[in-house]
Amino acid sequence: MSRTQENNKKIAKNTLFLYIRSIIILTVSIYTSRVVLAALGINDYGIYNIVGGFVSVFSILSSSLVNASQRFISYEMGKACPETGKVFSSALTVHVVLAIVVFVLIESIGLWFLNYKINISPDRIYAANWVFHCSALTFSINLIIIPFTATIIAHERMDAFAYIGIFEVCAKLAIVYILFSLSTDKLITYAVLMVLVVILLATIYVVYCGHRFQECVISFHYDRKVVGSMLSFSGWNFVGTTAGILSTHGINILVNLFWGVAFNAARGIAEQVNAAINSFVSNFMTAINPQITKNYASGNYTYMNELMVRGAKYATLLYWLISLSIFIEADYILNLWLVDVPSYSVVFLRLVIIYSIFQALSNSLYIGMLATGRIKTYQLIMGSITGFSFILCYIFFKIGLGPEWSYISTIITVFVCMFARLILMEKMIAYFSGWYFFKNAIVKSFIVIILSVGIVSYAKAQIGLTGMSSFLTTCFLTLLIVPIFSYVFGFDYKERTVFAARVNEKFNHLKDGKNS
């Protein structure tokens, strides 16, 4: 078996583990989200969303280092003589120091902004402060364990990643039952219990990595060259990270200032549903990302470029397979799922799905950029375009447009970013062709998307069913049409040939098993 075949087999195996993880997490999350919203109420749910989102604004100081840790550990493993212990120890030292700095900033500047600027009812400000402190602690702990999770991903041990994720969602399910059994303030109780779950998960990650990976020794020694490279990498990545935070959590604050916490609750619902869908896509990308970085480190640029094209296309088609039914039946799904659906939730959900299509097409390009380590020009240009969504949103709100324009502003910028990336990547990676990526990833994906949404919507209208019958019909049509269109219009000749050969191989294997 060739090295490429081994890598493809490893990606498929890891993706399977992560899909099983996602199915379980999605199933439990659908139930827990409904119950948490019912227990907290729309206003308290909105408070939790805006406060937690505001704390996440401080991730502009940390997300750049998160990407650096994942990139440098994976890159080191792709070398002929890796020194992963040195990289891990340096990354851990930097993350611990940064966690302390960020926690102090959150508890000073952030606390002032919460109490004097955020639009929260005075009778709930005490509970909001509890949520704020808990979110700050959760954020800092998650920051410290990043080198451990990055090591698991770099080693491609997705089975462990899946098991820990399943444990996490089960722990959150237990919180739901505790929430109803206690008579204390439910918002405060929920925030405190979430912190306890994070502490438990951090302990599991540290213990697992300490036993499984020789390099994961908790020591605060660092290599100046490694830390210098990571900080330089992070410095330019800071620009893109800042822009990303402004386009998400920054806009969430604008929605709060212009429209209030009820609309934050609606955004929270839309984002939660989309995050559940995206977990399937991110699982595929989590499995493929280390291979992109390792192949760049080993100089195998041809296979790296092939992975980026296929990764973008497969991630987008997978996302659409799951989200098409939700896009069409958003109103019915939210009313079935939630006791009280916040206003604008349906509109927000459909818009965030459109936004995520462009993101799915761009994810593999972003990983390819990080693999090169040469990110200065890329981050300056992409950060400027992405950050402009915050300015656009403010302008739209200021001239009197509705809250849905919070998502329309990000859709406009992510569309521009997608094409800007292609131009930049041609200058950064050997043998990369923007036109080839455009034809084989973007065009083929959108042919499938446009044709399938048109045909499924038309068929649904012609059948004329409503309620659960309509939803089940839409799901059936989606599961039938999207895979067929993906095979016919999305795959190229080589991909169709490989797919047909794999299916034939499995069929013959089953046939031989029955005959034996």
Beta strands, then each sheet from edge to edge (+ up, - down):
end
